[in-house]
Every structure is written in C-alpha cells, then in structure tokens.
C-alpha cells in the first residue's frame, strides 16, 4: 500500500491457513477488490458517514477547483448583495411615490 487510507466494505471473510482474510469492496466498484486484506491491516471501523464529503474533499484538493470554488462563492456573495440593494431601492421608490401623492 502507498500510505493512503482506503475505506471499503467487507464483502467476504475467508479462513486460509488459520488466518482470516477479508475480501473488500469499495462503494464505486462493481466487483470486489483483488487483493485480500488481513486483520493486521485493518486500522479502524466506520460508525457514521457524511454523504459526498469525500467527493467534496477530493475535488477541493485540486488548486484550480479550489480557485473556481472561491470565485463562485465571491460571485454568489456579490449577486446576493446586488439583489439586496435592489430591494432597498424599490422600497425607497415605493415610499417616495406614496409620499408625493
């Protein structure tokens, strides 16, 4: 393994020469993984998951997607600010038109 932590579901458990071998299957794979996992390689257990968090983290690890994401957040902020100012201007115009009559 190259030092990365991989989370997979245990698909099958085999007993070979008195040792348990775990056949795992990742969520995105149709078939189980080719390489069995031994008990000593298991470092944790998943109790809860946050859907799509892994996808979001992997997307944001790229510098260009992080930059695009930040630009989109800034544009969203500016758009909301523009809409808010337009509402205020409409209220002022409405108040002015009601006063002039």
C-alpha positions as CSV (number, residue, x, y, z in Angstrom):
1,X,0.0,0.0,0.0
2,X,1.2,3.5,-0.7
3,X,0.4,5.1,2.6
4,X,-3.2,6.1,1.7
5,X,-6.1,5.1,3.9
6,X,-8.8,3.4,1.9
7,X,-12.3,2.8,3.3
8,X,-14.0,-0.3,1.9
9,X,-16.8,-2.6,3.0
10,X,-16.0,-6.2,4.0
11,X,-17.5,-8.3,1.2
12,X,-16.4,-11.8,2.3
13,X,-14.3,-13.4,5.0
14,X,-12.1,-16.4,4.2
15,X,-10.2,-18.6,6.6
16,X,-6.8,-19.5,4.9
17,X,-4.2,-21.5,7.0
18,X,-5.9,-20.4,10.2
19,X,-5.8,-16.7,9.3
20,X,-8.7,-14.6,8.4
21,X,-8.6,-12.9,5.0
22,X,-11.1,-10.1,4.3
23,X,-12.3,-9.6,0.8
24,X,-13.3,-5.9,0.5
25,X,-15.4,-4.0,-2.0
26,X,-15.3,-0.2,-2.5
27,X,-18.5,1.6,-3.0
28,X,-17.7,2.7,-6.5
29,X,-16.6,-0.7,-7.7
30,X,-18.9,-3.3,-9.2
31,X,-16.6,-6.2,-8.3
32,X,-14.7,-7.0,-5.0
33,X,-11.1,-6.0,-4.7
34,X,-8.5,-8.4,-6.0
35,X,-6.1,-8.2,-3.0
36,X,-7.3,-9.7,0.3
37,X,-6.8,-7.7,3.5
38,X,-5.5,-9.2,6.7
39,X,-6.7,-8.3,10.2
40,X,-3.4,-6.6,10.9
41,X,-4.0,-4.2,8.1
42,X,-7.4,-3.0,9.4
43,X,-6.9,0.2,11.4
44,X,-10.4,1.3,12.2
45,X,-14.1,0.9,11.8
46,X,-16.7,3.3,10.3
47,X,-19.6,4.1,12.6
48,X,-21.1,7.1,10.7
49,X,-20.6,8.7,7.3
50,X,-21.3,12.1,5.8
51,X,-22.6,11.6,2.3
52,X,-20.5,13.2,-0.5
53,X,-17.9,14.6,1.9
54,X,-15.1,12.5,0.4
55,X,-16.1,13.7,-3.1
56,X,-16.0,17.3,-2.0
57,X,-12.7,17.0,-0.3
58,X,-11.1,15.3,-3.3
59,X,-12.4,18.0,-5.6
60,X,-11.2,20.8,-3.3
61,X,-7.7,19.3,-3.1
62,X,-7.1,20.5,-6.6
63,X,-5.8,24.1,-6.7
64,X,-7.8,25.0,-9.8
65,X,-11.1,23.7,-8.5
66,X,-10.4,25.5,-5.2
67,X,-9.9,28.7,-7.1
68,X,-13.1,28.2,-9.1
69,X,-15.0,27.4,-5.9
70,X,-13.7,30.6,-4.3
71,X,-14.6,32.7,-7.3
72,X,-18.1,31.2,-7.4
73,X,-18.6,32.0,-3.7
74,X,-17.5,35.6,-4.3
75,X,-19.9,35.9,-7.3
76,X,-22.7,34.4,-5.2
77,X,-22.0,37.0,-2.4
78,X,-21.9,39.9,-4.9
79,X,-25.1,38.7,-6.5
80,X,-26.9,38.5,-3.2
81,X,-25.7,41.9,-2.3
82,X,-26.9,43.3,-5.6
83,X,-30.4,41.7,-5.0
84,X,-30.5,43.2,-1.5
85,X,-29.7,46.7,-2.8
86,X,-32.3,46.4,-5.5
87,X,-34.9,45.5,-2.8
88,X,-33.9,48.5,-0.8
89,X,-34.1,50.8,-3.8
90,X,-37.6,49.5,-4.6
91,X,-38.7,50.2,-1.1
92,X,-37.3,53.7,-1.2
93,X,-39.0,54.4,-4.6
94,X,-42.3,53.0,-3.3
95,X,-42.1,55.2,-0.2
96,X,-41.3,58.2,-2.3
97,X,-44.1,57.6,-4.7
98,X,-46.6,57.2,-1.8
99,X,-45.4,60.5,-0.2
100,X,-45.7,62.6,-3.4
101,X,-49.5,61.8,-3.8
